[in-house]
Amino acid sequence: MSRFSVIIPCYHDETRLAYLLRQLQNLRRLHRQPMEVIVVDGAADDACRKVCHGYSVRWVPGEPCRGRQLLTGAALAQGDKLWFLHADNRLSPDAIVAMERAFEQGAVGGYFRFRFDAPRAWPALLLEPAIAFRCRFGVPYGDQGLFMTRRAYEETGGHSPWPLFEEVSLVRGLRRLGHFLPLREPILIDPRRWHRDGWWYRTWVNRNLALAFARGAPPDKLAARYRSTTV
């Protein structure tokens, strides 16, 4: 059976991280799946370290840049399959089976279906199919549980060392390399930013950032804009 290395960037999100680590612990027991978990902490915070030690996973201090955090975790990983998660993701109980099935079908990797977690609001019913359409023809982002073989990750050059849009070149490279499979199984996305900023405003901000990136705007400047565009 293949061994998964799960890599999680974190930055002052210990409560949600603890819940995710508990889910991974349960998945590992349910499927008897060999799995290592590496948390790369951009805050290098003692609270995060204690959470990781409580769940017997590897804690690695890092700098607050998601792309560099992911690269650090991937460089330390020992598994032949890599699975990248965000600390606030909530997982499907069939996640492991779905990924193994994708690899058996010859996929080099893939991603999970975007679904907002509770508390949901009616705009989620419109945004979720729109995001699914965008992922088919554009790029699924890192909060959708990107997974791939180690070999494919290395051949594509991995994540870009950026704080935002760090997965774009990776996903494009994986699609050129082979079959990059969209899964039917969902991964639940924390909707707190949409509730905080407003569903349509948050979506408008995200799309404008993506458009600016496509036009060549530097990711560092876009990350600063992302942090500042809240109501």
Secondary structure, DSSP 4 states (H G I P E B T S, - for coil): ---EEEEEEESS-HHHHHHHHHHHHHHHHHHT--EEEEEEETT--HHHHHHHHHTT-EEEE--S-HHHHHHHHHHH---SEEEE--TT-B--TTHHHHHHHHHHTT-SEEEEEEEEPSSP-THHHHHHHHHHHHHHHS---GGG--EEEHHHHHHHT---SSSSSTTHHHHHHHHHHS-EEEEEEEEEE--HHHHHH-HHHHHHHHHHHHHHHHTT--HHHHHHHHHH---
